[in-house]
Amino acid sequence: MNVDIAAYKVEFLSHYYEGRLRPIPAYAFGLMHRWAHVASRAPWAAKVLTQMPGPRGIAKAVLRVAPERRIPRFAGRTFRRWFERRDGARLTGPRVLLWPDTWNNYFLPGTARAAVPVLEAAGFHVTIPARPLCCGRPLYDYGMLDTAKRLPGDVLGSLRPHVRAGTSVVGLEPSCVSVFRDELLELFPHDDDAKRLAAQTVALGNVLARNAPAFAPPALRKKALVHGHCHDKAISASMMPAPCSTKPGSTIPCSIPAAAAWLVRSATNEARTIACPLPVPNACCCPRCEMRAIRRSSSPTVSAAGSRSSRPHTVGRCTWRKS
């Protein structure tokens, strides 16, 4: 018998909190797309409330964030704002739609900004959705199914012209890719455009390997420790396929398996669960083992995380490194 524990948890929380108020973290993190949009209007105010010593402590207490964790820092300029005002955009080649997820748009826009020249160098014409959208993935963690079902519907309605034109949707966050390729089909099983969107959603590495096989990025002449993402491994083999991840000069000694990655991500912020992800019982995948591997390496080593969520919870938290 196969039991989808994640779906079981979502359904339980949805029924349990029906007609009740949820804990504050559910509204804070589950509706992060809303708060991030508000914070983008006044990033200086968000910085004061979440990063300054006094207000930061109060915010952590109210949101029940563990003292060891850092509240994510809002970017001064979103990726969308940068994209709409940039110069020298490539207007020829196959069109792809880069999905600006909440995290890479409002918190780490540098990741999405870096993806644009890579896609353009590979010969693609890069576009983004006409308005801010969210796939609703954080809502599943708190059983907020009504809102979680509405947001993918908004996405599907906005992307229908692109989907019907055969445009590939390039995702940088594996959690968002999994929503489009998995949950979307469960929410809209009879919608042909939902099936098209699921089939046309790809990761950056996949679209390069499939549609631009001749593209050869500069070789990384260092050892690379790559952290896979649980959602990616549940949906596809890898967000970074072999043709992209094993360029000359690069090696990948180990990666975090799906179960360990889930443990790392499942208890990301709350004080009551902050210690759970650390004792991952696998000597090959534990971030502390990565630190030992880095120290033992005779050549320069970099850490690569497959998503925004993997960076602070694995590399940054246990190895004191930036990825």
C-alpha positions in Angstrom: 0.0 0.0 0.0 1.3 3.4 -1.0 0.6 6.3 1.3 1.4 9.9 0.4 2.3 11.3 3.8 2.7 14.8 2.6 -0.8 14.8 1.0 -2.2 13.2 4.2 -0.7 15.9 6.3 -2.1 18.7 4.1 -5.6 17.2 4.2 -5.5 16.7 8.0 -4.4 20.3 8.6 -7.1 21.5 6.2 -9.9 19.7 8.1 -8.4 20.4 11.5 -8.3 24.1 11.1 -11.5 24.4 9.2 -13.4 27.3 10.9 -10.5 27.9 13.3 -7.6 30.4 13.4 -4.2 28.9 12.5 -1.0 29.6 14.3 0.7 32.9 13.4 3.6 31.2 11.5 1.0 29.7 9.1 -0.2 33.2 8.0 3.3 34.6 8.1 5.1 31.9 6.0 2.1 30.4 4.1 1.1 33.8 2.7 4.7 34.9 2.2 3.9 35.9 -1.4 1.5 38.6 -0.1 3.9 40.0 2.6 6.8 39.9 0.1 4.8 42.0 -2.4 4.0 44.5 0.3 7.6 44.6 1.6 8.9 45.3 -2.0 7.1 48.6 -1.9 9.1 49.7 1.1 12.2 47.4 1.5 13.8 49.8 4.0 10.9 49.4 6.4 11.0 45.6 6.0 14.7 45.7 6.7 14.2 47.7 9.9 11.5 45.3 11.2 13.2 42.0 10.3 17.0 42.8 10.5 17.6 45.4 13.1 18.5 43.9 16.6 15.6 45.2 18.5 12.7 44.7 16.1 14.2 41.5 14.8 14.0 39.9 18.2 10.3 40.9 18.6 9.5 39.7 15.1 11.1 36.3 15.8 9.2 36.0 19.1 5.9 36.8 17.4 6.5 34.6 14.4 7.9 31.8 16.7 11.2 31.7 14.7 14.0 30.0 16.4 16.8 32.4 17.7 19.3 30.4 15.7 17.5 31.2 12.4 17.8 34.3 10.4 14.7 36.0 9.1 15.1 36.2 5.3 16.2 39.6 4.0 14.1 41.3 1.4 16.0 42.5 -1.6 16.2 46.2 -2.3 15.1 45.7 -5.9 13.0 42.7 -7.1 14.0 40.6 -10.0 10.9 41.7 -11.9 11.7 45.4 -11.5 15.3 44.7 -12.7 14.0 42.7 -15.7 11.5 45.3 -16.8 14.1 48.1 -16.8 17.1 46.3 -18.2 18.8 47.2 -21.5 20.2 45.0 -24.2 17.6 42.2 -24.0 17.8 39.5 -26.7 14.7 39.6 -28.8 15.5 36.7 -31.2 15.5 32.9 -30.8 13.1 30.5 -29.2 10.9 32.1 -26.6 11.1 30.8 -23.0 9.2 32.1 -20.0 11.4 32.4 -16.9 9.3 31.8 -13.8 10.1 34.5 -11.1 9.1 32.6 -8.0 8.4 34.4 -4.7 11.8 33.6 -3.3 14.0 34.4 -6.3 12.0 37.5 -7.0 11.8 39.2 -3.6 14.6 37.7 -1.6 17.4 36.5 -3.9 16.9 38.2 -7.2 20.6 37.7 -8.1 19.8 34.0 -8.9 17.1 34.9 -11.4 19.2 37.8 -12.8 22.1 35.3 -13.4 19.8 32.9 -15.2 18.8 35.5 -17.8 22.2 35.9 -19.5 22.7 32.2 -19.4 19.5 31.6 -21.3 20.2 34.4 -23.7 23.8 33.2 -24.3 22.2 29.8 -25.2 20.1 31.5 -27.9 16.7 32.0 -26.1 14.4 35.0 -26.0 13.6 35.4 -22.3 10.2 36.7 -21.1 8.4 36.7 -17.7 4.7 36.7 -16.7 2.9 40.0 -17.2 2.1 40.3 -13.5 3.3 38.9 -10.2 2.1 35.3 -9.6 2.7 32.6 -7.1 2.2 28.8 -7.4 1.1 28.6 -3.8 3.5 25.9 -2.7 4.1 27.3 0.9 0.4 27.0 1.6 0.4 23.2 1.4 2.7 23.1 4.5 -0.1 24.6 6.6 -3.1 23.0 5.0 -4.4 26.2 3.5 -6.0 24.4 0.6 -8.6 26.9 -0.5 -6.0 29.5 -1.2 -3.5 26.9 -2.5 -6.1 25.8 -5.2 -6.9 29.4 -6.2 -3.3 30.5 -6.9 -2.5 27.8 -9.5 -5.8 28.7 -11.2 -4.6 32.3 -11.5 -1.3 31.1 -12.8 -2.9 28.8 -15.4 -5.2 31.7 -16.5 -2.3 34.1 -16.9 0.0 31.6 -18.7 -2.6 30.1 -21.2 -1.4 32.2 -24.2 2.2 31.1 -23.5 1.3 27.5 -22.9 -0.9 27.3 -26.1 2.0 28.8 -28.1 4.3 26.0 -26.9 6.5 28.2 -24.8 8.7 26.4 -22.3 8.3 27.6 -18.7 11.7 27.6 -17.0 11.7 27.2 -13.2 14.6 27.9 -10.8 12.9 26.7 -7.6 12.2 22.9 -7.6 9.2 23.4 -5.3 7.5 25.5 -8.0 8.4 23.1 -10.7 6.8 20.3 -8.7 3.6 22.2 -8.4 3.3 22.7 -12.1 4.3 19.2 -13.0 2.4 17.3 -10.3 -0.1 19.2 -8.1 -1.5 21.2 -11.0 -2.7 18.0 -12.7 -4.5 16.9 -9.6 -6.2 20.2 -9.2 -7.2 20.5 -12.9 -7.3 16.9 -14.2 -9.5 17.7 -17.2 -7.9 21.0 -18.3 -5.8 20.5 -21.4 -3.8 23.7 -20.7 -2.8 22.3 -17.3 -1.5 19.2 -19.0 0.4 21.4 -21.5 1.9 23.5 -18.7 3.0 20.4 -16.8 4.7 19.1 -19.9 6.3 22.4 -20.8 7.7 23.2 -17.3 11.4 22.5 -17.1 14.3 23.4 -14.9 17.1 25.6 -16.2 19.6 22.7 -16.6 17.0 20.6 -18.4 16.0 23.3 -21.0 19.7 23.9 -21.8 20.4 20.1 -22.2 17.2 19.5 -24.2 16.9 22.6 -26.4 20.5 24.0 -26.5 22.8 20.9 -26.5 25.5 22.9 -28.3 25.6 25.5 -25.5 28.8 25.2 -23.5 29.1 27.4 -20.4 32.6 28.1 -19.0 34.0 25.1 -17.2 34.0 25.4 -13.4 37.6 24.4 -12.6 36.8 23.5 -9.0 35.2 20.7 -7.2 31.5 21.1 -6.7 29.4 19.6 -3.9 25.8 19.7 -5.2 22.8 19.6 -2.9 19.8 18.1 -4.7 16.2 19.2 -3.7 13.6 16.8 -2.4 10.9 18.1 -4.8 13.1 17.7 -7.7 14.1 14.1 -6.9 10.4 13.2 -6.3 9.4 14.5 -9.8 12.5 14.0 -12.0 15.9 12.5 -11.9 17.8 15.8 -11.4 17.4 19.5 -11.9 21.0 19.6 -13.0 21.4 16.8 -15.7 24.6 15.2 -16.4 25.5 17.3 -19.5 25.3 20.4 -17.4 26.7 19.2 -14.1 29.8 17.3 -15.3 31.5 19.8 -17.5 35.3 19.4 -17.7 37.0 20.5 -14.6 34.0 19.9 -12.3 33.3 17.0 -10.0 30.4 16.1 -7.8 31.5 14.0 -4.8 28.1 13.7 -3.2 24.6 15.0 -3.0 21.8 15.0 -0.4 19.3 12.2 -1.0 15.6 13.1 -1.1 14.7 11.9 2.4 17.6 13.8 4.0 16.7 16.9 2.0 13.1 16.7 3.2 14.3 16.5 6.8 16.4 19.6 6.3 13.6 21.5 4.8 10.6 20.4 6.9 11.6 22.2 10.1 13.1 25.3 8.7 12.1 28.1 11.1 10.1 27.2 14.1 11.8 27.1 17.5 10.0 23.8 18.5 11.6 21.9 15.5 14.8 23.8 14.9 17.0 20.9 16.2 15.3 18.1 14.2 17.0 18.4 10.8 20.6 18.3 12.2 21.1 14.7 13.2 20.5 13.3 9.7 21.6 9.7 9.9 23.6 9.5 6.8 27.3 10.1 6.9 27.5 10.8 3.1 24.8 13.5 2.9 24.9 15.4 6.2 26.0 19.0 5.7 28.6 18.5 8.4 30.1 15.7 6.3 30.2 18.2 3.4 32.3 20.5 5.6 34.7 17.6 6.3 34.9 16.9 2.6 35.6 20.5 1.9 38.4 20.6 4.4 40.0 17.4 3.1 39.8 18.7 -0.5 43.2 19.6 -2.0 41.6 21.9 -4.6 39.2 24.8 -4.2 35.6 23.6 -3.6 32.3 25.3 -4.0 28.8 24.3 -2.7 25.9 24.4 -5.1 22.3 24.2 -3.8 19.5 23.4 -6.2 17.1 26.0 -4.7 16.8 29.0 -2.5 15.4 26.9 0.3 18.3 24.5 0.3 21.0 27.2 0.8 20.4 28.4 4.3 19.1 25.1 5.7 22.0 23.0 4.5 25.1 24.9 3.4 24.6 28.0 5.4 23.4 26.5 8.6 25.8 23.6 9.2 28.9 24.5 7.2 29.0 28.3 7.6 29.5 28.7 3.9 27.8 30.7 1.2 26.5 28.9 -1.9 
